[in-house]
């Protein structure tokens, strides 16, 4: 791992939902992109090991209420994209963290979209302002998807391809 980082997903009460080792592959003033490889990087959920296969790329937005997780199979084919409504992420040293607001927009490779966890947002410990922020994140995701703007412009797929190619033959 040439540039190790940890993506920490927190709940609104500050508790840690998951910690995922990864490799920082891009950082700007507004986003941080991290590659996760099941063969190299461990993931824990609520402190317990969480098995996964293939690869994933987190794009954590540092200024907008959206974190996007692209998951790929063991051959590098896109399986699913999960748009997490979240408070803007933070970068502290080697830790990239964000607060998940539960509401998710799932995007499949064929373009199918579905909202998930509406009841968690509705019934959870959120203020009206936090609920509004969650919906702003989902609207942002939909707008970016429709415009085919970053990160829905093929960048994560290209980054994964370059990352795997840099490692040499499979």
C-alpha atoms as an extended CHARMM CRD file, in Angstrom:
* protein
*
       170  EXT
         1         1  UNK       CA              0.0000000000        0.0000000000        0.0000000000  PROA      1               0.0000000000
         2         2  UNK       CA              1.7890000000        3.1200000000       -1.1680000000  PROA      2               0.0000000000
         3         3  UNK       CA             -0.4990000000        5.7760000000        0.3180000000  PROA      3               0.0000000000
         4         4  UNK       CA             -2.5410000000        4.1650000000        3.1360000000  PROA      4               0.0000000000
         5         5  UNK       CA             -5.6330000000        5.8220000000        4.5870000000  PROA      5               0.0000000000
         6         6  UNK       CA             -8.6420000000        4.7540000000        6.6060000000  PROA      6               0.0000000000
         7         7  UNK       CA            -12.2020000000        5.6740000000        5.6620000000  PROA      7               0.0000000000
         8         8  UNK       CA            -14.2710000000        6.0330000000        8.8180000000  PROA      8               0.0000000000
         9         9  UNK       CA            -18.0420000000        6.0770000000        8.5380000000  PROA      9               0.0000000000
        10        10  UNK       CA            -19.7710000000        7.5290000000       11.5820000000  PROA      10              0.0000000000
        11        11  UNK       CA            -23.3840000000        7.7200000000       12.6320000000  PROA      11              0.0000000000
        12        12  UNK       CA            -25.0320000000       10.9930000000       13.6790000000  PROA      12              0.0000000000
        13        13  UNK       CA            -24.3630000000       10.2320000000       17.3700000000  PROA      13              0.0000000000
        14        14  UNK       CA            -20.6220000000       10.0730000000       16.6410000000  PROA      14              0.0000000000
        15        15  UNK       CA            -20.3390000000        6.2940000000       16.9220000000  PROA      15              0.0000000000
        16        16  UNK       CA            -18.1900000000        4.4820000000       14.3720000000  PROA      16              0.0000000000
        17        17  UNK       CA            -20.1730000000        2.3780000000       11.8940000000  PROA      17              0.0000000000
        18        18  UNK       CA            -17.2260000000        1.1450000000        9.8300000000  PROA      18              0.0000000000
        19        19  UNK       CA            -13.5060000000        1.5140000000        9.3080000000  PROA      19              0.0000000000
        20        20  UNK       CA            -12.0850000000        0.5690000000        5.9360000000  PROA      20              0.0000000000
        21        21  UNK       CA             -8.4130000000        0.4930000000        5.0290000000  PROA      21              0.0000000000
        22        22  UNK       CA             -7.5770000000        1.7780000000        1.5940000000  PROA      22              0.0000000000
        23        23  UNK       CA             -5.1510000000        3.5940000000       -0.6380000000  PROA      23              0.0000000000
        24        24  UNK       CA             -5.4970000000        7.2910000000       -1.3480000000  PROA      24              0.0000000000
        25        25  UNK       CA             -5.5550000000        7.7240000000       -5.1170000000  PROA      25              0.0000000000
        26        26  UNK       CA             -6.7180000000       11.3230000000       -5.4860000000  PROA      26              0.0000000000
        27        27  UNK       CA             -7.3590000000       14.3700000000       -3.3280000000  PROA      27              0.0000000000
        28        28  UNK       CA             -8.5570000000       17.8320000000       -4.2560000000  PROA      28              0.0000000000
        29        29  UNK       CA             -9.9020000000       20.7320000000       -2.2240000000  PROA      29              0.0000000000
        30        30  UNK       CA            -13.3800000000       19.1880000000       -2.4850000000  PROA      30              0.0000000000
        31        31  UNK       CA            -13.0100000000       15.3900000000       -2.7490000000  PROA      31              0.0000000000
        32        32  UNK       CA            -10.8920000000       12.4910000000       -1.5700000000  PROA      32              0.0000000000
        33        33  UNK       CA            -10.8440000000        9.2250000000       -3.5510000000  PROA      33              0.0000000000
        34        34  UNK       CA             -9.7940000000        5.9520000000       -1.9240000000  PROA      34              0.0000000000
        35        35  UNK       CA             -9.3850000000        2.4860000000       -3.4800000000  PROA      35              0.0000000000
        36        36  UNK       CA            -10.2180000000       -0.5840000000       -1.3990000000  PROA      36              0.0000000000
        37        37  UNK       CA             -8.9040000000       -3.9910000000       -2.4790000000  PROA      37              0.0000000000
        38        38  UNK       CA            -10.2820000000       -7.0720000000       -0.7050000000  PROA      38              0.0000000000
        39        39  UNK       CA             -6.9160000000       -8.7700000000       -1.0970000000  PROA      39              0.0000000000
        40        40  UNK       CA             -5.0820000000       -5.9630000000        0.7060000000  PROA      40              0.0000000000
        41        41  UNK       CA             -7.4540000000       -3.8910000000        2.8260000000  PROA      41              0.0000000000
        42        42  UNK       CA             -9.4920000000       -4.9390000000        5.8410000000  PROA      42              0.0000000000
        43        43  UNK       CA            -12.9420000000       -3.5970000000        6.6510000000  PROA      43              0.0000000000
        44        44  UNK       CA            -14.6520000000       -3.6610000000       10.0280000000  PROA      44              0.0000000000
        45        45  UNK       CA            -18.2940000000       -2.9020000000       10.7430000000  PROA      45              0.0000000000
        46        46  UNK       CA            -19.1640000000       -2.1080000000       14.3490000000  PROA      46              0.0000000000
        47        47  UNK       CA            -15.7060000000       -3.4040000000       15.2470000000  PROA      47              0.0000000000
        48        48  UNK       CA            -16.1400000000       -6.8080000000       13.5840000000  PROA      48              0.0000000000
        49        49  UNK       CA            -14.3530000000       -8.0080000000       10.4350000000  PROA      49              0.0000000000
        50        50  UNK       CA            -16.5380000000       -7.5390000000        7.3510000000  PROA      50              0.0000000000
        51        51  UNK       CA            -15.6860000000       -9.7770000000        4.4120000000  PROA      51              0.0000000000
        52        52  UNK       CA            -15.9640000000       -8.4000000000        0.9120000000  PROA      52              0.0000000000
        53        53  UNK       CA            -14.7010000000       -9.3740000000       -2.5170000000  PROA      53              0.0000000000
        54        54  UNK       CA            -13.3250000000       -7.3660000000       -5.3630000000  PROA      54              0.0000000000
        55        55  UNK       CA            -12.6780000000       -3.6670000000       -5.1690000000  PROA      55              0.0000000000
        56        56  UNK       CA            -14.3680000000       -0.4670000000       -4.1350000000  PROA      56              0.0000000000
        57        57  UNK       CA            -13.7300000000        3.2260000000       -4.5440000000  PROA      57              0.0000000000
        58        58  UNK       CA            -14.9440000000        5.7890000000       -2.0560000000  PROA      58              0.0000000000
        59        59  UNK       CA            -15.3340000000        9.3640000000       -3.2410000000  PROA      59              0.0000000000
        60        60  UNK       CA            -15.8020000000       11.4400000000       -0.1080000000  PROA      60              0.0000000000
        61        61  UNK       CA            -17.0000000000       14.9670000000       -0.7240000000  PROA      61              0.0000000000
        62        62  UNK       CA            -15.4140000000       17.4820000000        1.6470000000  PROA      62              0.0000000000
        63        63  UNK       CA            -17.8050000000       20.3330000000        0.8680000000  PROA      63              0.0000000000
        64        64  UNK       CA            -21.1490000000       18.7810000000       -0.1250000000  PROA      64              0.0000000000
        65        65  UNK       CA            -23.4980000000       16.3130000000        1.6670000000  PROA      65              0.0000000000
        66        66  UNK       CA            -22.5910000000       13.2850000000       -0.4380000000  PROA      66              0.0000000000
        67        67  UNK       CA            -20.2040000000       10.3440000000       -0.2400000000  PROA      67              0.0000000000
        68        68  UNK       CA            -20.2330000000        7.8460000000       -3.1110000000  PROA      68              0.0000000000
        69        69  UNK       CA            -19.1120000000        4.2140000000       -2.9580000000  PROA      69              0.0000000000
        70        70  UNK       CA            -18.4670000000        2.3870000000       -6.2400000000  PROA      70              0.0000000000
        71        71  UNK       CA            -18.1960000000       -1.4100000000       -5.8500000000  PROA      71              0.0000000000
        72        72  UNK       CA            -16.5470000000       -3.6790000000       -8.3990000000  PROA      72              0.0000000000
        73        73  UNK       CA            -16.2860000000       -7.4500000000       -8.7240000000  PROA      73              0.0000000000
        74        74  UNK       CA            -12.9960000000       -9.3650000000       -8.6980000000  PROA      74              0.0000000000
        75        75  UNK       CA            -12.5100000000       -8.6330000000      -12.4200000000  PROA      75              0.0000000000
        76        76  UNK       CA            -12.9850000000       -4.9000000000      -11.9370000000  PROA      76              0.0000000000
        77        77  UNK       CA            -16.5260000000       -4.6960000000      -13.3550000000  PROA      77              0.0000000000
        78        78  UNK       CA            -18.8670000000       -2.1830000000      -11.7440000000  PROA      78              0.0000000000
        79        79  UNK       CA            -21.4860000000       -3.9070000000       -9.5660000000  PROA      79              0.0000000000
        80        80  UNK       CA            -23.2390000000       -1.0380000000       -7.7830000000  PROA      80              0.0000000000
        81        81  UNK       CA            -22.8870000000        2.5890000000       -6.8430000000  PROA      81              0.0000000000
        82        82  UNK       CA            -24.1620000000        3.7200000000       -3.4490000000  PROA      82              0.0000000000
        83        83  UNK       CA            -24.7070000000        7.4260000000       -2.9260000000  PROA      83              0.0000000000
        84        84  UNK       CA            -24.6760000000        8.0840000000        0.8150000000  PROA      84              0.0000000000
        85        85  UNK       CA            -26.3930000000       11.2380000000        1.9680000000  PROA      85              0.0000000000
        86        86  UNK       CA            -23.7880000000       12.4030000000        4.4560000000  PROA      86              0.0000000000
        87        87  UNK       CA            -22.4060000000       15.4360000000        6.1530000000  PROA      87              0.0000000000
        88        88  UNK       CA            -19.3720000000       16.7660000000        4.2700000000  PROA      88              0.0000000000
        89        89  UNK       CA            -16.3570000000       14.5870000000        4.9490000000  PROA      89              0.0000000000
        90        90  UNK       CA            -13.2320000000       15.5470000000        6.8290000000  PROA      90              0.0000000000
        91        91  UNK       CA             -9.5940000000       14.7040000000        6.2560000000  PROA      91              0.0000000000
        92        92  UNK       CA             -7.3350000000       14.4460000000        9.3150000000  PROA      92              0.0000000000
        93        93  UNK       CA             -3.9250000000       13.0140000000        8.5670000000  PROA      93              0.0000000000
        94        94  UNK       CA             -4.5270000000        9.5170000000        7.2410000000  PROA      94              0.0000000000
        95        95  UNK       CA             -8.1780000000        9.4050000000        8.2910000000  PROA      95              0.0000000000
        96        96  UNK       CA            -11.0090000000       10.2940000000        5.9350000000  PROA      96              0.0000000000
        97        97  UNK       CA            -14.2670000000       10.4360000000        7.8550000000  PROA      97              0.0000000000
        98        98  UNK       CA            -17.8760000000       11.2590000000        7.1520000000  PROA      98              0.0000000000
        99        99  UNK       CA            -21.1830000000       11.1710000000        9.0300000000  PROA      99              0.0000000000
       100       100  UNK       CA            -23.7580000000        8.9820000000        7.3090000000  PROA      100             0.0000000000
       101       101  UNK       CA            -27.3180000000       10.3430000000        7.2790000000  PROA      101             0.0000000000
       102       102  UNK       CA            -28.7610000000        6.8950000000        6.4110000000  PROA      102             0.0000000000
       103       103  UNK       CA            -30.5760000000        7.8700000000        3.1990000000  PROA      103             0.0000000000
       104       104  UNK       CA            -28.9950000000        6.1680000000        0.1600000000  PROA      104             0.0000000000
       105       105  UNK       CA            -29.4890000000        6.3190000000       -3.5710000000  PROA      105             0.0000000000
       106       106  UNK       CA            -28.4730000000        3.0450000000       -5.2210000000  PROA      106             0.0000000000
       107       107  UNK       CA            -27.4200000000        3.1890000000       -8.8720000000  PROA      107             0.0000000000
       108       108  UNK       CA            -26.9720000000       -0.0050000000      -10.8880000000  PROA      108             0.0000000000
       109       109  UNK       CA            -24.8120000000       -0.2610000000      -14.0300000000  PROA      109             0.0000000000
       110       110  UNK       CA            -27.9440000000       -0.3680000000      -16.2210000000  PROA      110             0.0000000000
       111       111  UNK       CA            -29.0120000000        3.0430000000      -14.8740000000  PROA      111             0.0000000000
       112       112  UNK       CA            -31.6690000000        1.7540000000      -12.4800000000  PROA      112             0.0000000000
       113       113  UNK       CA            -31.9670000000        3.9040000000       -9.3560000000  PROA      113             0.0000000000
       114       114  UNK       CA            -33.5910000000        3.1760000000       -6.0000000000  PROA      114             0.0000000000
       115       115  UNK       CA            -33.8210000000        5.0220000000       -2.7050000000  PROA      115             0.0000000000
       116       116  UNK       CA            -32.9630000000        3.0410000000        0.4080000000  PROA      116             0.0000000000
       117       117  UNK       CA            -33.4580000000        3.5790000000        4.1450000000  PROA      117             0.0000000000
       118       118  UNK       CA            -36.1660000000        6.2370000000        3.9520000000  PROA      118             0.0000000000
       119       119  UNK       CA            -37.5830000000        4.9540000000        7.2350000000  PROA      119             0.0000000000
       120       120  UNK       CA            -34.1960000000        5.2370000000        8.9540000000  PROA      120             0.0000000000
       121       121  UNK       CA            -34.0090000000        8.8930000000        7.9970000000  PROA      121             0.0000000000
       122       122  UNK       CA            -37.6290000000        9.5040000000        8.9560000000  PROA      122             0.0000000000
       123       123  UNK       CA            -37.4930000000        7.6570000000       12.2970000000  PROA      123             0.0000000000
       124       124  UNK       CA            -33.8580000000        8.2930000000       13.1940000000  PROA      124             0.0000000000
       125       125  UNK       CA            -32.4410000000       10.8570000000       15.6080000000  PROA      125             0.0000000000
       126       126  UNK       CA            -32.1750000000       13.5910000000       12.9940000000  PROA      126             0.0000000000
       127       127  UNK       CA            -33.0730000000       17.2440000000       13.2550000000  PROA      127             0.0000000000
       128       128  UNK       CA            -35.1650000000       18.8270000000       10.5040000000  PROA      128             0.0000000000
       129       129  UNK       CA            -31.9850000000       20.5260000000        9.2220000000  PROA      129             0.0000000000
       130       130  UNK       CA            -30.1480000000       17.1830000000        9.0520000000  PROA      130             0.0000000000
       131       131  UNK       CA            -33.0610000000       15.5920000000        7.1810000000  PROA      131             0.0000000000
       132       132  UNK       CA            -33.0070000000       18.4970000000        4.7270000000  PROA      132             0.0000000000
       133       133  UNK       CA            -29.2520000000       18.0110000000        4.2950000000  PROA      133             0.0000000000
       134       134  UNK       CA            -29.8020000000       14.3200000000        3.5130000000  PROA      134             0.0000000000
       135       135  UNK       CA            -32.3010000000       15.2000000000        0.7900000000  PROA      135             0.0000000000
       136       136  UNK       CA            -29.8840000000       17.8330000000       -0.5800000000  PROA      136             0.0000000000
       137       137  UNK       CA            -27.2620000000       15.0910000000       -0.8840000000  PROA      137             0.0000000000
       138       138  UNK       CA            -29.6530000000       12.8370000000       -2.8100000000  PROA      138             0.0000000000
       139       139  UNK       CA            -30.6440000000       15.7070000000       -5.1430000000  PROA      139             0.0000000000
       140       140  UNK       CA            -26.9640000000       16.4240000000       -5.7210000000  PROA      140             0.0000000000
       141       141  UNK       CA            -26.3310000000       12.7650000000       -6.5740000000  PROA      141             0.0000000000
       142       142  UNK       CA            -29.2360000000       12.7340000000       -9.0450000000  PROA      142             0.0000000000
       143       143  UNK       CA            -28.0550000000       15.9650000000      -10.6650000000  PROA      143             0.0000000000
       144       144  UNK       CA            -24.4790000000       14.6780000000      -11.0190000000  PROA      144             0.0000000000
       145       145  UNK       CA            -25.6970000000       11.3580000000      -12.4230000000  PROA      145             0.0000000000
       146       146  UNK       CA            -27.9360000000       13.1180000000      -14.9780000000  PROA      146             0.0000000000
       147       147  UNK       CA            -25.0810000000       15.4000000000      -16.0360000000  PROA      147             0.0000000000
       148       148  UNK       CA            -22.5670000000       12.5270000000      -16.0640000000  PROA      148             0.0000000000
       149       149  UNK       CA            -20.3990000000       14.7760000000      -13.9350000000  PROA      149             0.0000000000
       150       150  UNK       CA            -17.6790000000       13.6680000000      -11.5340000000  PROA      150             0.0000000000
       151       151  UNK       CA            -17.7260000000       11.1410000000       -9.9820000000  PROA      151             0.0000000000
       152       152  UNK       CA            -20.3180000000        9.6720000000      -12.3850000000  PROA      152             0.0000000000
       153       153  UNK       CA            -18.2140000000       10.4340000000      -15.4600000000  PROA      153             0.0000000000
       154       154  UNK       CA            -16.2200000000        7.1890000000      -15.5890000000  PROA      154             0.0000000000
       155       155  UNK       CA            -13.4030000000        8.5140000000      -13.4100000000  PROA      155             0.0000000000
       156       156  UNK       CA            -13.6760000000        5.7980000000      -10.7030000000  PROA      156             0.0000000000
       157       157  UNK       CA            -13.5680000000        3.0500000000      -13.3330000000  PROA      157             0.0000000000
       158       158  UNK       CA            -10.5080000000        4.6500000000      -14.9440000000  PROA      158             0.0000000000
       159       159  UNK       CA             -8.8020000000        5.1030000000      -11.5640000000  PROA      159             0.0000000000
       160       160  UNK       CA             -9.3760000000        1.4460000000      -10.7000000000  PROA      160             0.0000000000
       161       161  UNK       CA             -8.0500000000        0.4010000000      -14.1080000000  PROA      161             0.0000000000
       162       162  UNK       CA             -4.8870000000        2.4760000000      -13.6730000000  PROA      162             0.0000000000
       163       163  UNK       CA             -4.4260000000        1.2390000000      -10.1120000000  PROA      163             0.0000000000
       164       164  UNK       CA             -4.6720000000       -2.3960000000      -11.1530000000  PROA      164             0.0000000000
       165       165  UNK       CA             -2.4960000000       -1.8840000000      -14.2380000000  PROA      165             0.0000000000
       166       166  UNK       CA              0.2250000000       -0.2810000000      -12.1140000000  PROA      166             0.0000000000
       167       167  UNK       CA              0.4280000000       -3.4750000000      -10.0720000000  PROA      167             0.0000000000
       168       168  UNK       CA              1.3790000000       -5.4940000000      -13.1540000000  PROA      168             0.0000000000
       169       169  UNK       CA             -0.1600000000       -8.6480000000      -14.6150000000  PROA      169             0.0000000000
       170       170  UNK       CA             -2.9400000000      -10.3840000000      -12.7030000000  PROA      170             0.0000000000
